[in-house]
Amino acid sequence: MSRIYAGLTLALAIGCSNSNAAPAGTSSQDAADAGLPGDRDGGVAPEGGRPDSVANGAWIAAGYPGDQGIADDPRVLFHSDFESGFAGWTRFTKNTEQLAVLTDATLANSGVNYLRAQVTRTQLASDQYISANTQVDLPRRIPELYWRFYARFVGQTATPHHWVRVAAGTPDFDADGLANTVPVGSKGFWFDLDAHSDGFFSYYVYWYKMRSGRCNDGSATPGCAGDQGTTYYYGNNFSPAGQSVFPRDTWQCMEIHAKANTVGALDGELALWIDDVLVGEYRPGSPRGRWLRDNFFTWGQYYQDAQAFEGFDFRSSTDVLFKRVTLDAYYERGTLPADAPEAQVILYDDVVVATERIGCRTK
């Protein structure tokens, strides 16, 4: 596994962020950054965020001012504002220096409580892989998921090696987080939403049709164009174009949408809203860009207007359904920037998982 969950030490696959070898003949200084938001030498593709086209009144949160009573809506599978601590969460890191529910009405997004994830340099000196996380196994597995949560990056906190996660699978699938491994299509798939040092977000996706970073065409054929000489399958990267740098010391309303494909079809989807503005959407026919190795580029130095995105074939069985979400702050000693502060601190609040669009909390 690529993380340590809820205090349990798991086998680690090292180097999961170094998954993007630069195309042959390019001058990319770091293969790990090819296709991620940090690689901005070629500029940004001209698209940008836009307000969602659905009237806010149609979203779940609009019917529950202040989220009061939202947990009772039949479309809602999970709600936590941490006012009752970890109530409802399935498992969480027990080290309270790393993960704790704190009380401060002046800092909480709502109410008086919020979740603090904290990983320090001192901790990483003795344990090179630390995941401060809380997970919930959904009460029922579903083919389409919306997950809203509020997040706040404190001060100059370094962004995590990997951030929050959504897992889909059969009832016994428990391999989300297994790095450099292609999931079995009839068993499961998973993805992270990652935050990056330049203030942008990207999806990092593992599924049975994922591409390898070995060859320019995403295959793993020895002797191929751009052959890196070794086969690897780290998460495929999807970085929406036209993002604005996320602010520090400010609560952001994040909402993830994921839709499993019809078996045998390329109609799976991913989307991201920030403060109810659509930041990125990957579905059949959109966006336009270019596949190169394990990245679908929609901006930057490797971007070309070569094709419309085909959609995701996430699964090969209808028994693969969304089952788990994870709030995380996963850090590695070897990838923590030299200028990062002693404590990396990320705050969370007002979490909702549902089967329809949720929208940001209303007053």
N, C-alpha and C positions, 0 to 999 in steps of 0.2 A: 504494500500500500504506500501511497505517497504522503500520508499524514499519520499523525498519532491522534486517535479519537478517544475522547472521554477517559483519558488517562491510560489507555491500553496501548502498549508498544506493539506496532505492526511492522512487518518487513517492508523496508523502504526501497523504492526504485529511484535512484539518484539521477539528477539532471533533467527532471521533467520539464523545466522551463527552457532548456536548451534544445528545443525541438525543431528549430527552423533553420536548416542549413541554407546559407546564401546561394542563390542560383549561380551556376558556373559562369565565370567571367565577370562577376559583379565585384564591387569594392565594399560590400557590406562589412562593417567592422566587427560585427558580432552575430553569429548565426542565430543566437537565441532571440535577437530582436527583429529578424526579418519577418515582416508582416504584423508585428505588434505596434501599438501606438507610439512607442519610443522611436521608431524608424521613420522619421518625418522628412528626410532629405528631399524627397520629391514633392513635398507639399501635400495639401489636402484636396481630395476630389470635391467638386463644387457643391455637393448636396449638404444639407444641414438639418438639424432637428426642426420639427414642426409640431404645432399643437395637434393632438389627436382629433380625428374627424368625428368621433362619437360624442354626442352631447354629454357633459358631465353628469347630468341627471339620470343617465342610463346606467351608470356604474354603481356597483354595490355600495360603496362608501357614502355616496350621496344620500342614501336612504337612512343613514345612521350617523347623524352629526356627532362629532367627537368619538366615533366608533362605538357609541353606546348601543348595546344589543346586537352588534354585528355578528357575534359568535353564534347567535341563534338563527341566522339566515341559513336556509337549507343549502345554499350554494357555497357556504363557508365550511371548510374542513378543519381549520385551525386558526386560533387567534391567541396572541399573547402580547400584553402590554407590560409585562414583568411586574405588575402591581402585586401579584401573588408569587413573586419569585420565579422559580423554574417550573411552576405548575403547568402540566400539559406536555412539557418536553420529555422525550423518550430517554435521552442520555446526554450528559454534558461533562466537560472537564471539571474534575473535583478540586484541582489546585486553585484556591481562591485568589492567589496572587495573579493568576493568568486569566481567570474568568470569574466574574462576580456580578450579582445584581446589587446596584448601589442606589441610595436614596438621596436625591437632590432635586427639588421641584424647580430650581432655577436652571438646571441643566437638562433634565428629562425633556423629551419631545412632547410628552403629555403626562399628566399625573405627576407622581413624585419619583417613580422608579425607572431605571434603565439598565441595560446590560453593558458591562465594560469588559472588553477583551484586551489583554495587555501582555506583551512579550518583550522582555528586556535583553540587553546585551549580556548582562551577567548570567541570566538563565541560559542563553545560547552558548555561553562559554563552557557550560557543563553538559549541555544537551543540544546537539547541533540541529535537531529537528523538533520544532514545537508547534502543536496545533491547539489553540485555545478555541474550543468550539462547543456548540450546542446543536443537537439534531432532534427532529421529530419524524417519526414514522407515521404517515398519514393513516387516518382511521379506515380509509378504503383507497384502493388503487384506482387511478383515473387516466383517461387518454389525453386529457388537455388540462393544463395547469396554469394558474396565475398566482404569483407570489409577490406580495408587497411587503416591504420593510423599510424602516428609516435607518440611515447610517450616518455617522459623523466621524471624520478623520481628525484627530486632535493634533494641533500644532504641526510640527514638521515630521510627524509619524511616517516612517517608510511604508510604502505599500507592500502587502504580503507577497510571498512567493506564489501562493494561490489564495483565492478568497472564498466566496460563497458557492454552494454546490446544490445541484438538483440531480436526483438519481431516479431512474426508471428500471423496472425489472419484474421478473416473476416473483412469487412470494418468497422463494429461497435465494434470490440474487442478492449478494452482499459484497460485490467486488468493485463498487464504485470507489475510485481513488487508486486503482491498480494501474500504475504508470507503465508506459512502453508495452502495452498489451491491447490487442484488438478484442473488444468484447464479442461474445457469441450473439448473433442476431436474435436467436430465440430465447436469450437469457436476460439481456439488459443493455442499457446505455446510460451515459451520464455526461454532465457538462458543468464547468465552473463559469461564473462571471468573475473576471479578474480585473483588478484596478492596477494601473501602472504609474511609474514614477513621474511621467509627464502629465498626469492628471486625466487620463483617458481610460476607457473600459473596453474589454473585448471578451468574447465567448471563446472558451477552450473546450473542445468537444471530442468525446470518445464514442464511436459507434462502429458497427460491424462493417460499414462501407467506408470507413475513414481512410485517408491517404497517408502514405509514408513520406517522410522527408528525405528519403534516399535519392530519388530521381526527380527531375524537373516535372515529369508528368504525373507524379504522385505514386508511381509504381515502385516496386522493390526489385527490379530486374537488373542483375549485374551487367555492366557495360552500357547502361542507359545514358542518355544525355544528362550531363551534370552529375554523374554517379559519385556519391560521397564515400563509396567503398564499404559501407556498413548499413544494415537495415535497421530502422527504428520506426516506431509508431507512437509518437507522443501526440498530445491533443492537437487537433486541427484548429487553426486560429481564424476568427471572424471579428474584425475590428471595424465598427461602423464609421463611415466617413462623416466629416463635418462636426465632430463633437466639440463642445466647449470644455475647457479645463474645469474639473470639479473643484468647488471651494473647500477650504479647510475651516474647521471650527464652525461648521454650519450643518444642520440636519438636512439631508437629502431624502426625498421620497423615491425609492427605487421600486420598479415593478417589472418582473420577469414574466414573459409568456412563453410557454413551450407546448407544442402540439405534436403528438406522435403521428407517424404516417399511417395511411391505409396500407396494410400489408401488400407488398408488391408494387407500391406506387411511391413516387418522389413528391409527396405532399406534406412532409413534416415541416414544422416552422419553429423559429425562435424570434423573439422581439424583446426590446427593452425600452421602457419609459423612465425618464427622470423628471420628477416634479410635473407629471402628467404631460410631458413633451416626448413624442416618439423620437428616440435617439437612433435606433437601428431596427431593421426588420429583415429577416431572411426567410423567404418563402418562394414557391415556384414563380419564376419570372422577375424576381427582385431580390437584391439590387443587381446592378450590372457591374462586372469586374472581370477578374482573371484568376483562374486557378494556377498556382505555381508551387510545386512541392505540396506541403501540407497547409497552405494558406490560401484563402480566397481574398484577393486584394481588391479593395474598392477605392483606394487612394494610395498615395505614396510613390516611392521611386520605382516600384515594380507594377504599379497599376496600369492596366490597359483596358479599354472598353471592348473586351473580347467576347463576352457572352452575358446572358442573363443567368442569375443563379438558378440552379435546377430544382432546388428544394431538397429536403432530407429524406433519405430512406433509413430511418433510425432503427427499425426493427423488422424481424421476419416472422413474428408471432404476435397474435392479438393478446396474448397473455403477458406481454411486456407493457407495463403501465407505470405511470409516475407514482412513486411510493415514499420518497423521503426528501427533505430539504435540510441543509446544514448552513448555519451562520458560523463563519470561521475566521480566524486570523492565524494562518499557517506561515511560519517563517523558518528559513534555513540559515544557519551561521554563514555558509559559503556565499550566499546571495544577498545578505544584508549590506546595503551601501556603507562605505567607510564613513560618510558624514551623517549617518542616521543617528538620532538621539538615543539616549540610554533606554528609554521606554517607548515602544510602539503601541499606541492606544487607539482602538476603534470602538465606538459606542453604537448600540443598536436599540431600537424601540419599535413598538406598534407594528407587530408582525401579523400578517393575514395570508392564508393560503385558501384559494377558492377555485371553482370551476368556471367562473366568468370574470371579466375585467372588474378590478376592484376600485382603482382610482385612489388618489391621495386622501388622507384623513380630512374631513370637513369640520368646520367650527360648530 
